[in-house]
Every structure is written in C-alpha cells, then in structure tokens.
Amino acid sequence: MIRGLSASANRQIAVFEPSRGLSPGEVAYAFRRWNAIARRPLADVDPFYETGGTDLRSGDYHVRTLLEGTLHTLRSKARRELSTVIDSADERILRRTLNNPFADPHLPWWMRRIGV
C-alpha cells in the first residue's frame, strides 16, 4: 500500500503486481526506495550510470523503471495519483544530479543521470 493513494489506486496496483509476476508489495517497495534515494545525503548519492542487474532490488534506477511501468497500466485517475506522489522524488533527484552526456539518449531520464 502506498500512502497518499486512494483505495482504488492501491487496488489497481495490487492487480498489476501478480499480472507481471511481481510479489505483493513490490511497487510499494519501489516507491519507498525511490523516495529514500531522493532523500539520501548529497555525499551518498550514487551515480546512476552504473549498469547493474535486472533484478528490482539490484539497482536504484530499476525501482523507477518499475514505477514508470506501473503508471502506464493504471487508469487515468490512479495514474495521476501515483504520478503526483512520485513527482516530488523525481524533482529532488533531478535537482541533485546532472545529465550524463555519454549516456544513450534513448534511455529514460533516470538512467541518464549522474550524481553530483
């Protein structure tokens, strides 16, 4: 369950998870982790240009990829709710990182950032 989301939005996420082979609570975990990344002390911000593994828990940017995928499966009201709670972490990360000029421009923005 993600605080700040309606019961309907949380139910849609609960339906999304098993349909994609995820365990219950994986999206909420991804949300908490993305917020934790955004709140790290500046000295602890890791560069995001590392490749990492494909497992959700193996790399910071994978949690944001899961959140993005979730956004695209929700109905519009639930999508807006989740987007609103993700936006504050996104904004904080954007303020604390720079665009990596060597990253593939086709990657999502969160995979093209480097820590400062």
Backbone as numpy.savetxt, mean C-alpha at the origin, in Angstrom:
# Nx Ny Nz CAx CAy CAz Cx Cy Cz
-9.90 -5.93 9.54 -10.74 -4.74 9.54 -9.86 -3.50 9.54
-10.22 -2.54 8.72 -9.46 -1.29 8.64 -10.31 -0.18 9.25
-9.75 0.44 10.27 -10.45 1.56 10.92 -10.65 2.69 9.93
-11.81 3.33 10.03 -12.10 4.43 9.14 -12.90 4.01 7.92
-13.04 2.71 7.71 -13.84 2.20 6.59 -15.19 1.75 7.11
-16.19 1.87 6.28 -17.52 1.40 6.63 -17.53 -0.13 6.72
-18.59 -0.64 7.33 -18.74 -2.09 7.41 -18.83 -2.69 6.01
-19.50 -1.99 5.10 -19.63 -2.47 3.73 -18.26 -2.57 3.05
-17.43 -1.56 3.21 -16.09 -1.59 2.60 -15.26 -2.72 3.19
-15.32 -2.90 4.50 -14.57 -3.99 5.12 -15.08 -5.35 4.66
-16.40 -5.48 4.44 -16.95 -6.74 3.92 -16.44 -7.01 2.50
-16.39 -5.97 1.68 -15.89 -6.15 0.32 -14.44 -6.61 0.33
-13.66 -6.06 1.24 -12.26 -6.49 1.36 -12.20 -7.94 1.83
-13.08 -8.30 2.76 -13.11 -9.68 3.26 -13.47 -10.66 2.15
-14.27 -10.25 1.19 -14.62 -11.10 0.04 -13.45 -11.13 -0.96
-12.78 -10.00 -1.13 -11.65 -9.90 -2.06 -10.52 -10.85 -1.67
-10.18 -10.89 -0.38 -9.00 -11.65 0.06 -9.04 -13.12 -0.36
-10.04 -13.89 0.00 -10.01 -15.31 -0.42 -10.12 -15.48 -1.93
-10.76 -14.53 -2.60 -10.89 -14.66 -4.06 -9.54 -14.52 -4.75
-8.56 -13.94 -4.08 -7.21 -13.78 -4.63 -6.19 -14.66 -3.91
-6.69 -15.60 -3.12 -5.80 -16.53 -2.43 -5.09 -15.93 -1.24
-5.62 -14.84 -0.71 -5.02 -14.20 0.45 -5.67 -14.70 1.73
-4.93 -14.66 2.79 -5.48 -15.01 4.10 -6.32 -13.85 4.61
-7.30 -14.15 5.47 -8.10 -13.07 6.06 -7.17 -12.10 6.81
-7.38 -10.83 6.58 -6.60 -9.81 7.27 -5.36 -9.34 6.53
-5.04 -9.91 5.38 -3.83 -9.51 4.63 -3.90 -8.06 4.18
-5.07 -7.61 3.74 -5.20 -6.22 3.29 -5.07 -5.27 4.48
-5.66 -5.60 5.59 -5.51 -4.76 6.80 -4.05 -4.73 7.24
-3.37 -5.87 7.14 -1.94 -5.91 7.46 -1.15 -4.98 6.52
-1.46 -5.05 5.23 -0.79 -4.20 4.25 -1.03 -2.73 4.56
-2.25 -2.40 4.93 -2.59 -1.02 5.28 -1.80 -0.58 6.50
-1.77 -1.37 7.54 -1.01 -1.01 8.76 0.48 -0.87 8.45
1.00 -1.76 7.63 2.43 -1.71 7.30 2.75 -0.46 6.47
1.90 -0.12 5.50 2.14 1.07 4.69 2.13 2.32 5.56
1.19 2.37 6.51 1.16 3.50 7.45 2.40 3.53 8.32
2.86 2.37 8.75 4.08 2.31 9.57 5.30 2.78 8.78
5.37 2.42 7.52 6.46 2.86 6.66 6.45 4.38 6.56
5.27 4.95 6.40 5.12 6.40 6.26 5.50 7.13 7.53
5.40 6.47 8.67 5.67 7.12 9.96 7.06 6.82 10.52
7.84 6.03 9.80 9.20 5.74 10.27 9.99 7.02 10.46
10.91 7.01 11.42 11.81 8.16 11.52 12.57 8.30 10.20
12.84 9.52 9.81 13.46 9.78 8.52 14.75 8.99 8.33
15.52 8.82 9.40 16.78 8.08 9.29 16.56 6.60 8.97
15.36 6.09 9.25 15.07 4.68 9.02 14.39 4.39 7.68
14.14 5.42 6.89 13.45 5.21 5.61 14.39 4.47 4.68
13.93 3.32 4.21 14.72 2.50 3.29 14.49 2.95 1.86
15.51 2.80 1.02 15.26 3.09 -0.40 14.26 2.07 -0.95
13.36 2.51 -1.77 12.33 1.63 -2.32 12.77 0.98 -3.61
13.98 1.27 -4.08 14.38 0.71 -5.36 14.90 -0.72 -5.26
14.92 -1.28 -4.06 15.31 -2.68 -3.91 14.28 -3.55 -4.62
14.73 -4.68 -5.14 13.78 -5.53 -5.86 12.96 -6.40 -4.93
13.53 -6.97 -3.90 12.77 -7.78 -2.96 12.12 -8.98 -3.60
11.39 -9.75 -2.82 10.69 -10.92 -3.31 9.27 -10.57 -3.69
8.50 -11.56 -4.04 7.12 -11.31 -4.42 6.16 -11.54 -3.27
6.62 -12.09 -2.16 5.77 -12.32 -1.01 5.37 -10.99 -0.39
4.12 -10.88 0.02 3.58 -9.66 0.61 4.46 -9.15 1.75
4.95 -10.03 2.57 5.68 -9.60 3.75 7.18 -9.41 3.51
7.63 -9.54 2.27 9.07 -9.48 2.00 9.56 -8.10 1.59
8.69 -7.19 1.18 9.17 -5.89 0.74 8.14 -4.81 0.97
8.61 -3.62 1.31 7.72 -2.52 1.64 6.76 -2.16 0.51
7.26 -2.12 -0.71 6.39 -1.66 -1.79 5.35 -2.70 -2.17
5.53 -3.95 -1.80 4.53 -4.96 -2.12 3.23 -4.73 -1.38
3.30 -4.16 -0.18 2.06 -3.89 0.55 1.26 -2.82 -0.17
1.93 -1.83 -0.75 1.21 -0.78 -1.49 0.62 -1.35 -2.78
1.31 -2.30 -3.39 0.79 -2.95 -4.60 -0.49 -3.71 -4.26
-0.51 -4.39 -3.14 -1.72 -5.10 -2.72 -2.85 -4.10 -2.47
-2.55 -3.00 -1.83 -3.59 -1.99 -1.58 -4.15 -1.44 -2.89
-3.27 -1.22 -3.85 -3.72 -0.72 -5.16 -4.61 -1.74 -5.85
-4.21 -3.00 -5.80 -5.04 -4.05 -6.39 -6.39 -4.16 -5.73
-6.42 -3.98 -4.43 -7.67 -4.02 -3.69 -8.57 -2.87 -4.13
-7.99 -1.68 -4.25 -8.76 -0.51 -4.68 -9.51 -0.77 -5.98
-8.87 -1.45 -6.90 -9.46 -1.68 -8.22 -10.57 -2.71 -8.23
-10.76 -3.42 -7.13 -11.82 -4.43 -7.09 -13.04 -3.98 -6.31
-12.91 -2.89 -5.57 -14.01 -2.44 -4.72 -15.00 -1.59 -5.51
-16.23 -1.57 -5.03 -17.23 -0.67 -5.61 -16.83 0.77 -5.30
-17.37 1.70 -6.04 -16.88 3.08 -6.00 -16.89 3.72 -4.60
-17.92 3.55 -3.81 -17.96 4.16 -2.48 -16.87 3.57 -1.59
-16.74 2.26 -1.60 -15.70 1.60 -0.79 -14.32 1.97 -1.31
-14.17 2.10 -2.62 -12.89 2.50 -3.21 -12.49 3.89 -2.72
-13.45 4.81 -2.71 -13.17 6.17 -2.21 -12.76 6.14 -0.74
-13.44 5.33 0.06 -13.11 5.23 1.48 -11.69 4.73 1.68
-11.35 3.64 1.01 -10.00 3.08 1.16 -8.96 4.04 0.60
-9.25 4.65 -0.51 -8.31 5.61 -1.10 -8.05 6.77 -0.14
-9.07 7.24 0.52 -8.93 8.35 1.46 -8.00 7.99 2.61
-8.12 6.79 3.15 -7.26 6.43 4.28 -5.84 6.10 3.83
-5.67 5.67 2.58 -4.33 5.39 2.05 -3.61 6.69 1.68
-4.38 7.69 1.22 -3.78 8.93 0.72 -2.84 9.62 1.70
-3.17 9.62 2.99 -2.30 10.33 3.94 -0.93 9.66 4.02
-0.88 8.35 4.01 0.42 7.65 4.01 1.15 7.90 2.70
0.43 7.85 1.59 1.05 8.12 0.29 1.69 9.51 0.27
0.95 10.50 0.74 1.45 11.87 0.74 2.71 12.00 1.60
2.68 11.36 2.74 3.85 11.42 3.63 5.06 10.77 2.98
4.86 9.63 2.33 5.96 8.94 1.66 6.47 9.77 0.49
5.58 10.37 -0.27 5.99 11.22 -1.39 6.83 12.41 -0.91
6.46 12.98 0.23 7.23 14.11 0.77 8.62 13.69 1.24
8.77 12.44 1.65 10.02 11.98 2.26 10.91 11.19 1.32
10.49 11.05 0.07 11.28 10.30 -0.90 11.42 11.12 -2.18
12.31 10.67 -3.03 12.53 11.31 -4.32 12.27 10.31 -5.43
11.98 10.82 -6.60 11.83 9.96 -7.76 13.20 9.40 -8.13
13.25 8.12 -8.41 14.49 7.48 -8.83 14.59 7.61 -10.36
15.50 8.43 -10.86 15.57 8.65 -12.30 15.98 7.41 -13.09
16.51 6.40 -12.41 16.96 5.19 -13.10 15.91 4.08 -13.08
14.81 4.30 -12.39 13.77 3.28 -12.29 12.96 3.23 -13.59
12.44 2.07 -13.88 11.59 1.88 -15.05 10.37 2.80 -14.93
10.14 3.69 -15.88 9.01 4.63 -15.78 7.64 3.96 -15.86
7.60 2.69 -16.21 6.32 1.97 -16.28 5.91 1.39 -14.94
6.82 1.41 -13.96 6.50 0.90 -12.63 5.56 1.88 -11.92
4.78 1.38 -10.97 3.95 2.30 -10.17 4.85 3.28 -9.41
4.29 4.42 -9.06 5.10 5.47 -8.42 5.82 4.98 -7.17
5.21 4.13 -6.37 5.82 3.70 -5.10 7.02 2.78 -5.33
7.16 2.26 -6.52 8.32 1.42 -6.83 9.42 2.22 -7.52
9.16 3.51 -7.73 10.14 4.39 -8.36 10.66 5.46 -7.40
10.50 5.24 -6.11 10.92 6.22 -5.11 12.18 5.73 -4.40
12.99 6.67 -3.96 14.15 6.35 -3.13 14.12 7.24 -1.90
14.60 6.68 -0.80 14.62 7.42 0.47 15.62 8.55 0.43
15.32 9.57 1.20 16.24 10.71 1.32 16.76 10.80 2.72
